[in-house]
Protein backbone atom coordinates (compact mmCIF):
# COMPACT_ATOMS: atom_id res chain seq x y z
CA UNK A 1 0.00 0.00 0.00
CA UNK A 2 1.29 3.49 -0.90
CA UNK A 3 1.93 6.11 1.74
CA UNK A 4 -0.88 8.26 0.34
CA UNK A 5 -3.33 5.36 0.60
CA UNK A 6 -2.24 4.67 4.18
CA UNK A 7 -2.73 8.34 5.03
CA UNK A 8 -6.18 8.35 3.43
CA UNK A 9 -7.30 5.37 5.45
CA UNK A 10 -5.82 6.63 8.70
CA UNK A 11 -7.17 10.18 8.39
CA UNK A 12 -10.49 9.24 6.81
CA UNK A 13 -10.06 11.72 3.98
CA UNK A 14 -8.76 11.76 0.43
CA UNK A 15 -5.01 12.21 0.09
CA UNK A 16 -3.73 12.74 -3.44
CA UNK A 17 -0.92 10.29 -4.22
CA UNK A 18 0.57 12.51 -6.92
CA UNK A 19 0.77 15.49 -4.57
CA UNK A 20 3.69 14.17 -2.50
CA UNK A 21 6.55 16.66 -2.38
CA UNK A 22 9.67 16.14 -0.32
CA UNK A 23 10.37 18.99 2.09
CA UNK A 24 13.04 19.77 4.66
CA UNK A 25 12.38 18.64 8.19
CA UNK A 26 15.55 17.42 9.85
CA UNK A 27 18.23 14.87 9.10
CA UNK A 28 16.69 11.83 10.81
CA UNK A 29 13.48 11.03 8.92
CA UNK A 30 12.03 11.78 5.49
CA UNK A 31 9.46 14.57 5.38
CA UNK A 32 6.82 15.25 2.73
CA UNK A 33 3.93 17.54 1.98
CA UNK A 34 0.70 15.97 0.78
CA UNK A 35 -2.49 17.61 -0.44
CA UNK A 36 -5.70 16.26 1.06
CA UNK A 37 -9.41 17.04 1.18
CA UNK A 38 -8.83 18.51 4.67
CA UNK A 39 -5.94 20.70 3.55
CA UNK A 40 -2.19 20.29 3.15
CA UNK A 41 -0.39 17.84 5.43
CA UNK A 42 3.14 17.64 6.81
CA UNK A 43 4.19 13.99 7.07
CA UNK A 44 7.28 12.51 8.71
CA UNK A 45 7.81 8.95 7.57
CA UNK A 46 10.32 6.21 8.23
CA UNK A 47 10.68 2.52 8.90
CA UNK A 48 8.62 0.77 11.64
CA UNK A 49 11.34 1.47 14.21
CA UNK A 50 10.48 5.18 13.88
CA UNK A 51 7.05 4.70 15.42
CA UNK A 52 8.14 5.20 19.03
CA UNK A 53 10.06 8.34 18.08
CA UNK A 54 6.99 9.69 16.30
CA UNK A 55 4.74 8.88 19.26
CA UNK A 56 7.09 10.71 21.63
CA UNK A 57 7.16 13.73 19.31
CA UNK A 58 3.37 13.75 19.12
CA UNK A 59 3.13 13.59 22.91
CA UNK A 60 5.63 16.44 23.19
CA UNK A 61 3.63 18.61 20.80
CA UNK A 62 0.49 17.84 22.79
CA UNK A 63 2.26 18.86 26.02
CA UNK A 64 3.33 22.16 24.49
CA UNK A 65 -0.14 22.74 23.04
CA UNK A 66 -1.74 22.29 26.48
CA UNK A 67 0.46 25.09 27.81
CA UNK A 68 -1.23 27.52 25.37
CA UNK A 69 1.86 29.70 25.14
CA UNK A 70 3.61 29.17 21.79
CA UNK A 71 1.83 27.77 18.76
CA UNK A 72 2.75 24.24 17.67
CA UNK A 73 1.55 22.16 14.71
CA UNK A 74 -1.63 20.17 15.21
CA UNK A 75 -1.05 16.43 15.53
CA UNK A 76 -3.41 14.59 13.17
CA UNK A 77 -2.16 11.01 13.38
CA UNK A 78 0.65 8.68 14.38
CA UNK A 79 0.45 5.30 12.71
CA UNK A 80 2.37 2.21 11.67
CA UNK A 81 1.77 0.35 8.43
CA UNK A 82 3.52 -2.72 7.15
CA UNK A 83 6.98 -1.55 6.21
CA UNK A 84 6.72 1.94 7.65
CA UNK A 85 5.48 4.45 10.21
CA UNK A 86 4.39 8.08 9.94
CA UNK A 87 3.51 11.19 11.91
CA UNK A 88 0.98 13.56 10.35
CA UNK A 89 0.83 17.23 11.32
CA UNK A 90 -1.25 20.11 10.07
CA UNK A 91 0.68 22.11 7.50
CA UNK A 92 1.78 25.63 8.52
CA UNK A 93 3.13 28.07 5.95
CA UNK A 94 6.18 29.64 7.57
CA UNK A 95 7.54 33.11 6.98
CA UNK A 96 10.81 34.84 7.82
CA UNK A 97 11.16 36.04 11.38
CA UNK A 98 10.89 39.74 12.19
CA UNK A 99 11.80 41.77 15.26
CA UNK A 100 8.17 41.69 16.37
CA UNK A 101 7.87 37.91 15.96
CA UNK A 102 11.13 37.41 17.90
CA UNK A 103 9.73 39.62 20.66
CA UNK A 104 6.57 37.51 20.76
CA UNK A 105 8.63 34.33 20.95
CA UNK A 106 10.63 35.67 23.87
CA UNK A 107 7.48 36.61 25.76
CA UNK A 108 5.68 33.37 24.95
CA UNK A 109 8.64 31.14 25.79
CA UNK A 110 8.96 32.83 29.19
CA UNK A 111 5.28 32.06 29.77
CA UNK A 112 5.81 28.43 28.70
CA UNK A 113 8.71 28.10 31.12
CA UNK A 114 6.40 29.18 33.95
CA UNK A 115 4.48 25.94 33.39
CA UNK A 116 6.06 23.64 35.97
CA UNK A 117 5.65 20.33 37.74
CA UNK A 118 7.07 18.90 40.95
CA UNK A 119 9.87 16.76 39.51
CA UNK A 120 12.43 17.05 36.74
CA UNK A 121 11.91 14.79 33.73
CA UNK A 122 8.72 13.74 31.99
CA UNK A 123 6.16 10.95 31.99
CA UNK A 124 7.97 9.19 29.13
CA UNK A 125 11.34 8.93 27.45
CA UNK A 126 11.85 10.41 24.00
CA UNK A 127 14.74 11.18 21.65
CA UNK A 128 17.17 14.00 20.95
CA UNK A 129 17.66 13.62 17.23
CA UNK A 130 17.62 9.83 16.96
CA UNK A 131 19.47 9.33 20.27
CA UNK A 132 17.37 7.92 23.13
CA UNK A 133 16.73 10.56 25.78
CA UNK A 134 15.81 9.33 29.26
CA UNK A 135 13.37 11.42 31.30
CA UNK A 136 12.97 9.46 34.52
CA UNK A 137 11.28 11.70 37.10
CA UNK A 138 13.88 13.01 39.56
CA UNK A 139 13.73 15.34 42.56
CA UNK A 140 17.13 16.95 42.09
CA UNK A 141 18.26 18.82 38.96
CA UNK A 142 21.97 18.13 39.35
CA UNK A 143 21.28 14.39 39.55
CA UNK A 144 19.03 14.57 36.49
CA UNK A 145 21.58 16.54 34.49
CA UNK A 146 24.41 14.19 35.43
CA UNK A 147 22.70 10.79 35.13
CA UNK A 148 20.17 11.36 32.34
CA UNK A 149 21.90 13.90 30.17
CA UNK A 150 25.71 14.16 30.38
CA UNK A 151 26.79 10.67 31.45
CA UNK A 152 24.71 8.81 28.82
CA UNK A 153 26.26 10.98 26.10
CA UNK A 154 29.75 10.43 27.49
CA UNK A 155 29.21 6.67 27.48
CA UNK A 156 28.01 6.80 23.87
CA UNK A 157 31.01 8.96 22.95
CA UNK A 158 33.36 6.42 24.53
CA UNK A 159 31.71 3.64 22.53
CA UNK A 160 31.97 5.77 19.38
CA UNK A 161 35.73 6.17 19.74
CA UNK A 162 36.13 9.51 21.46
CA UNK A 163 39.51 10.26 22.99
CA UNK A 164 39.88 8.98 26.58
CA UNK A 165 40.85 12.51 27.65
CA UNK A 166 37.38 13.77 26.70
CA UNK A 167 35.68 10.99 28.64
CA UNK A 168 37.91 11.49 31.67
CA UNK A 169 37.40 15.25 31.77
CA UNK A 170 33.68 14.77 31.22
CA UNK A 171 33.54 12.43 34.21
CA UNK A 172 35.44 14.94 36.35
CA UNK A 173 32.91 17.56 35.32
CA UNK A 174 29.99 15.28 36.22
CA UNK A 175 31.41 14.78 39.70
CA UNK A 176 31.58 18.54 40.25
CA UNK A 177 28.27 19.63 38.70
CA UNK A 178 26.92 20.83 42.02
CA UNK A 179 29.46 23.64 42.00
CA UNK A 180 27.46 25.37 39.25
CA UNK A 181 24.35 25.43 41.43
CA UNK A 182 25.54 26.61 44.84
CA UNK A 183 23.20 29.64 44.90
CA UNK A 184 20.76 28.67 42.15
CA UNK A 185 17.84 26.25 42.46
CA UNK A 186 16.06 25.83 39.12
CA UNK A 187 12.41 24.84 38.92
CA UNK A 188 11.19 22.05 36.60
CA UNK A 189 9.97 24.20 33.69
CA UNK A 190 8.28 22.93 30.54
CA UNK A 191 11.07 22.88 27.94
CA UNK A 192 11.04 22.47 24.19
CA UNK A 193 14.28 20.55 24.67
CA UNK A 194 15.81 21.02 21.20
CA UNK A 195 15.46 24.76 20.73
CA UNK A 196 17.91 25.66 17.99
CA UNK A 197 17.15 28.13 15.23
CA UNK A 198 15.89 25.46 12.82
CA UNK A 199 13.07 24.39 15.14
CA UNK A 200 10.99 27.53 15.15
CA UNK A 201 9.31 29.65 12.53
CA UNK A 202 6.64 32.28 12.03
CA UNK A 203 3.14 31.71 10.63
CA UNK A 204 1.31 33.97 8.20
CA UNK A 205 -0.09 36.10 11.03
CA UNK A 206 3.35 36.70 12.53
CA UNK A 207 2.91 34.30 15.42
CA UNK A 208 5.91 32.12 16.43
CA UNK A 209 5.64 28.36 15.91
CA UNK A 210 7.70 25.68 17.67
CA UNK A 211 8.22 22.19 16.22
CA UNK A 212 10.49 19.12 16.48
CA UNK A 213 10.52 19.14 20.29
CA UNK A 214 12.35 16.87 22.72
CA UNK A 215 10.11 17.82 25.63
CA UNK A 216 10.86 17.44 29.34
CA UNK A 217 10.66 19.52 32.51
CA UNK A 218 14.04 21.02 33.41
CA UNK A 219 15.98 24.21 34.02
CA UNK A 220 14.69 26.92 31.68
CA UNK A 221 18.29 27.99 31.11
CA UNK A 222 18.81 24.76 29.14
CA UNK A 223 16.37 25.94 26.45
CA UNK A 224 17.90 29.39 26.36
CA UNK A 225 21.44 28.04 26.17
CA UNK A 226 20.63 26.02 23.08
CA UNK A 227 19.25 29.08 21.31
CA UNK A 228 22.87 30.32 21.30
CA UNK A 229 24.42 27.11 19.98
CA UNK A 230 23.61 27.22 16.27
CA UNK A 231 22.19 30.74 15.83
CA UNK A 232 18.75 31.77 14.63
CA UNK A 233 17.66 34.03 17.50
CA UNK A 234 18.15 37.78 17.59
CA UNK A 235 18.44 40.48 20.22
CA UNK A 236 14.66 41.16 20.39
CA UNK A 237 14.06 37.56 21.50
CA UNK A 238 16.51 37.76 24.40
CA UNK A 239 15.38 41.24 25.46
CA UNK A 240 11.74 40.19 25.52
CA UNK A 241 12.46 37.03 27.48
CA UNK A 242 14.53 38.86 30.10
CA UNK A 243 11.86 41.55 30.43
CA UNK A 244 9.21 38.89 31.02
CA UNK A 245 11.35 36.79 33.39
CA UNK A 246 14.88 37.91 34.31
CA UNK A 247 17.60 35.28 34.48
CA UNK A 248 19.79 34.35 37.41
CA UNK A 249 23.07 36.27 37.47
CA UNK A 250 25.02 33.03 37.04
CA UNK A 251 23.21 31.98 33.87
CA UNK A 252 26.11 32.83 31.49
CA UNK A 253 28.41 30.42 33.35
CA UNK A 254 26.02 27.55 32.64
CA UNK A 255 25.58 28.06 28.86
CA UNK A 256 28.47 25.73 27.97
CA UNK A 257 27.30 23.25 30.60
CA UNK A 258 23.90 22.85 28.97
CA UNK A 259 25.16 22.98 25.41
CA UNK A 260 27.77 20.30 26.10
CA UNK A 261 24.94 17.77 26.08
CA UNK A 262 23.93 18.77 22.55
CA UNK A 263 27.49 18.96 21.21
CA UNK A 264 28.22 15.47 22.58
CA UNK A 265 25.01 14.27 20.96
CA UNK A 266 26.07 15.76 17.63
CA UNK A 267 29.36 13.92 17.92
CA UNK A 268 27.51 10.68 18.63
CA UNK A 269 25.21 11.23 15.66
CA UNK A 270 27.55 12.78 13.11
CA UNK A 271 31.15 12.49 14.35
CA UNK A 272 33.58 15.01 12.91
CA UNK A 273 34.81 18.02 14.82
CA UNK A 274 32.13 17.90 17.49
CA UNK A 275 34.46 15.88 19.73
CA UNK A 276 37.03 18.70 19.68
CA UNK A 277 34.30 21.22 20.41
CA UNK A 278 33.04 19.12 23.33
CA UNK A 279 36.58 18.77 24.69
CA UNK A 280 37.14 22.54 24.55
CA UNK A 281 33.82 23.21 26.29
CA UNK A 282 34.63 20.68 29.01
CA UNK A 283 38.01 22.25 29.66
CA UNK A 284 36.47 25.74 29.92
CA UNK A 285 33.91 24.45 32.41
CA UNK A 286 36.54 22.73 34.54
CA UNK A 287 38.65 25.90 34.47
CA UNK A 288 35.63 27.87 35.76
CA UNK A 289 35.67 25.67 38.85
CA UNK A 290 39.25 26.45 39.81
N, C-alpha and C positions, 0 to 999 in steps of 0.2 A: 504494500500500500504506500502511495506517495505521501510526502509530508503534508501537502495541501489537503489530501483526502482525510488524513488523520486529524488535522486541525478542524476541518469541517465537521467531522463526527464529534469531536470533543467539545467544540464550541456551540454546536447546534445551529450553525449558519453556513452560508456558502462562502468558500474561500477559493479564489481563482488560482488554479495551478500555474498558469502562465504569468502570474503577477509577481512571482518570487524574485526579489532583488537583494543581492548580498549587500550588507551594510557593515560599517565598523561597529564594534561593540566589545572590544577587549581581545586579548591574545589567547584565551583559554578555549572558548567555544565559538562555533560558527553562529553568525547572526544574520537574519534576513528580515526584509519587509514583505508582507503579503497584503493584498487588497481583499477585503471581505465585505459581505452585505451589512456588517455592523461597523464598518470603517477600517482604516489601515491598522495593521498589527505589527508589533515588534516581536520576533520569535528568536529565542536562543535555542539551539539544537545541538545535540551531541549523541554519543553512544549511550547505552543503558546505564553505564556507571555514572553518568552525569546527573541522574535523577535526584540523588540525595543533595547534590550541590544546588540544583534548581529549587528543590523544596526549601532548603535553608535560605536561599535568596528571596523566595516568595514570602517566607515567614518574616524575614528582615524588613522587606518593604511594607508588610502589613503592620509591623511594630512601629515603623516610622510614620505610617499613615495615621495610626491611632493617636499619635502625639499631636497631630493637626498643627504642625509648625512649618515645615518645608514640604512643598509638593513632591510627591513621588509618583511614578507610573502606576496605573491600576493593574493589578494582577488578575488576569482572565482565566488562566489555566496552568497547571503543571501536570504533565502526563508522560507515561511511558508506553511506547508501542514496540512491537517486535523489531529489534534492531536499532532502536533509538529512543531518545527522551527529548522533551521540549518544555520550555517555559514561554508562556504567551503574555505579553504586556500590551496595554493600550499604547498606540503610537502617539508621540508628542513631537511636534515640529519644534526644533530648537533654534534659537537665534544667538547672535554674539552677545556676550555680556556687556553691560554698560555700568557706569559708576552707580546709577540708581539701583540696578539689579544686584550689584555687589553689596551695596548698603542693605538691601532687603535680606540678602543671604546672611550677612553678619547678624542682623537683628533676629532673624528666624532661627539660626543655628543656636544662638544664645538661649532662646526660648526652648528649643529642643533639649538642650543640655540641662535645663532645669527640671526635665522629666527624670525622676530618679526612682530607684528601688533600694531595698535594704542591703543587698549583697552585690558584690562585683561578679560579673559573668552574665550568663543568659540561661534561658530554659533549655537550650539545645546548643550543640556544637555546630560550626559552619566551616567555611573555608576563607582563606585570604589568598586570592588568586585560586590556584588549584591545590594549595597546601592545606591540610586539615588544621583547623583552628579550634582548640579546646576552650570551652566557656563554663567549666564547672563553677558553680556558685561558691564564692569565697568571701569570708568576712573582711580580710585584710588585703589592701591594694598591693602592698609590696610583695606579699606571697603570690598573689595572682600574676603580677607582672613577671616575677622570677620564674614561677613553675609552669605557667600556661602561655607565656609569650616568649621570653628570651631563651630559657633553657631548651625548649623544644627546637627552636631554630638553630641553636648552637649544636645540638646533637645531630640534626640534619646536615648542617655544614660539615661537621666532622665526617659523617658518612659520605658526603659528596667530595671529600678530598681537600677541605680547607687546611691551611697551614696550622700545625699544632699551636703556634704562638697566638693565633686568633682565638682558638678554643680556650687556651689557658687564660688569656687576658679577659675573655668573656666570662669565664667562671669566676675569676677574681672580682669582676664587676658585679656579678649576681650576688656574691657573698656580701657586698657592701652597698646594696641598693638602698637600704634604710637610711643611709647618709644623705640621700637626696630628699628625704621627707621628714627631717627633724622637726620643722616648724610648719609643715603643710600636711593637711589631712583631706585628701580629695573625697568627694562624694561619688557614688555610683551613678553617673549621668548616662543618658541614652546617647550612644555614639553611632555615627555612620560606620566607622571602623576602617574605611579605606578611602579617606577623603583627600584624594589628589585632584589636580585640576581637570583630569579627564572624566571624572565621575560627577560632574554637575554641569548644568546648562540653564538656559533661560527660555521659557515658553513664549508664545506669540504675544501674551499680555505683559511680558516683562517680569513674570514671577520666576524665582529660582526653582530648579528641579534637581533633586538628588536621585542617583541610581547606582546600581552595582554595589550595594552595601555589604559589609561584613559585620553586622550589628552585634553589639554587646553593651553592657553597662560598665563604664570605667571612668577614669579621670578625663575630664573634658579637654585637658591639655593635650591628650594623645591625638584627638581629632585635629586640633589646631596645629600641632607640630607637623602633622603630615601635609597640611596645606602648604607648608614651606619646603617640602622635599622635592617636588618636581615642578613647581610653579603653577600658575593658573589662577592666582588670587591676588587682587590688587589692594592698594592702601585703603580704599573705601570699605572693603570687607572687614579689615582688622580694626579700623576706627569705629565702625558700627558695632562690632562685637564687644570691644572694650567699653564703649559707652553704655551698652546694655548690661554688661556683666564684667567688671574689671577683673584682671587676672592677678594671681598671687605674684609678689615681687620676684620670687625665685623661678618663675616659669621659664625664662630664657635658658637657665642652666639645665632644664630637663628636655629641651627640644631634641638634642642628639640622643638622649636616652630613649625617648619614644620612637624616634625614627630609625634607631638601630634595628629594631624588630623588622621593619619593612625592608631595610637594606639587606639584612641577612636573608629575608625571604626572597628577595630578588636574586641574590646569589644562588639560593637553593633551587630557584626556578630556571634561571637563565645563565648562571655562571658569570664568566667575564670579570670585569674590574670591580664588581660589587664586593668581592672579598677584601680588596685593598681599601675600599671606602669604609667597609665595616671595621676593619682593623684600625684605621685612622680615627674613626669616631670613638672606638673603645678606648684608645690611648688618650684622647682628649678628656673623656669622662673620668678615667682613672686619675689623670693629672689634676682634674678639678677637686679630687678628694684629698690631695696632699696638702 
